[in-house]
């Protein structure tokens, strides 16, 4: 699935989840507050989440947080550093997720 399809599919299912149960709407609001600028700027929260997403082996999370990092003007080098930190914490079993992260960067034209 390419990044545009991912974004469209994610929005559709997130909207349905929020429509069907208030819990998902409330959790979304909590998520928005947690990821807003605070003592730690949103940019750095997103970079941290890239690392965590690598460790937890969540491809959807990797794609989402890379896009958010790009939208927050993170440099390619900052994003790659975040990927490397996740790999260091998660070990060699995270390699498929690191490849996914690089593929996302290439698809977004952040890397060639």
Secondary structure as a PSIPRED ss2 file (coil, helix, strand):
# PSIPRED VFORMAT (PSIPRED V4.0)

   1 X C   1.000  0.000  0.000
   2 X C   1.000  0.000  0.000
   3 X H   0.000  1.000  0.000
   4 X H   0.000  1.000  0.000
   5 X H   0.000  1.000  0.000
   6 X H   0.000  1.000  0.000
   7 X H   0.000  1.000  0.000
   8 X H   0.000  1.000  0.000
   9 X H   0.000  1.000  0.000
  10 X H   0.000  1.000  0.000
  11 X H   0.000  1.000  0.000
  12 X H   0.000  1.000  0.000
  13 X H   0.000  1.000  0.000
  14 X H   0.000  1.000  0.000
  15 X H   0.000  1.000  0.000
  16 X H   0.000  1.000  0.000
  17 X H   0.000  1.000  0.000
  18 X H   0.000  1.000  0.000
  19 X H   0.000  1.000  0.000
  20 X H   0.000  1.000  0.000
  21 X C   1.000  0.000  0.000
  22 X H   0.000  1.000  0.000
  23 X H   0.000  1.000  0.000
  24 X H   0.000  1.000  0.000
  25 X H   0.000  1.000  0.000
  26 X H   0.000  1.000  0.000
  27 X H   0.000  1.000  0.000
  28 X H   0.000  1.000  0.000
  29 X H   0.000  1.000  0.000
  30 X H   0.000  1.000  0.000
  31 X H   0.000  1.000  0.000
  32 X H   0.000  1.000  0.000
  33 X H   0.000  1.000  0.000
  34 X H   0.000  1.000  0.000
  35 X C   1.000  0.000  0.000
  36 X C   1.000  0.000  0.000
  37 X C   1.000  0.000  0.000
  38 X C   1.000  0.000  0.000
  39 X C   1.000  0.000  0.000
  40 X C   1.000  0.000  0.000
  41 X C   1.000  0.000  0.000
  42 X H   0.000  1.000  0.000
  43 X H   0.000  1.000  0.000
  44 X H   0.000  1.000  0.000
  45 X H   0.000  1.000  0.000
  46 X H   0.000  1.000  0.000
  47 X H   0.000  1.000  0.000
  48 X H   0.000  1.000  0.000
  49 X H   0.000  1.000  0.000
  50 X H   0.000  1.000  0.000
  51 X H   0.000  1.000  0.000
  52 X H   0.000  1.000  0.000
  53 X H   0.000  1.000  0.000
  54 X H   0.000  1.000  0.000
  55 X H   0.000  1.000  0.000
  56 X C   1.000  0.000  0.000
  57 X C   1.000  0.000  0.000
  58 X C   1.000  0.000  0.000
  59 X H   0.000  1.000  0.000
  60 X H   0.000  1.000  0.000
  61 X H   0.000  1.000  0.000
  62 X H   0.000  1.000  0.000
  63 X H   0.000  1.000  0.000
  64 X H   0.000  1.000  0.000
  65 X H   0.000  1.000  0.000
  66 X H   0.000  1.000  0.000
  67 X H   0.000  1.000  0.000
  68 X H   0.000  1.000  0.000
  69 X H   0.000  1.000  0.000
  70 X H   0.000  1.000  0.000
  71 X H   0.000  1.000  0.000
  72 X C   1.000  0.000  0.000
  73 X C   1.000  0.000  0.000
  74 X C   1.000  0.000  0.000
  75 X C   1.000  0.000  0.000
  76 X H   0.000  1.000  0.000
  77 X H   0.000  1.000  0.000
  78 X H   0.000  1.000  0.000
  79 X H   0.000  1.000  0.000
  80 X H   0.000  1.000  0.000
  81 X H   0.000  1.000  0.000
  82 X H   0.000  1.000  0.000
  83 X H   0.000  1.000  0.000
  84 X H   0.000  1.000  0.000
  85 X H   0.000  1.000  0.000
  86 X H   0.000  1.000  0.000
  87 X H   0.000  1.000  0.000
  88 X H   0.000  1.000  0.000
  89 X H   0.000  1.000  0.000
  90 X H   0.000  1.000  0.000
  91 X C   1.000  0.000  0.000
  92 X H   0.000  1.000  0.000
  93 X H   0.000  1.000  0.000
  94 X H   0.000  1.000  0.000
  95 X H   0.000  1.000  0.000
  96 X H   0.000  1.000  0.000
  97 X H   0.000  1.000  0.000
  98 X H   0.000  1.000  0.000
  99 X H   0.000  1.000  0.000
 100 X H   0.000  1.000  0.000
 101 X H   0.000  1.000  0.000
 102 X H   0.000  1.000  0.000
 103 X H   0.000  1.000  0.000
 104 X H   0.000  1.000  0.000
 105 X H   0.000  1.000  0.000
 106 X H   0.000  1.000  0.000
 107 X H   0.000  1.000  0.000
 108 X C   1.000  0.000  0.000
 109 X C   1.000  0.000  0.000
 110 X C   1.000  0.000  0.000
 111 X C   1.000  0.000  0.000
 112 X C   1.000  0.000  0.000
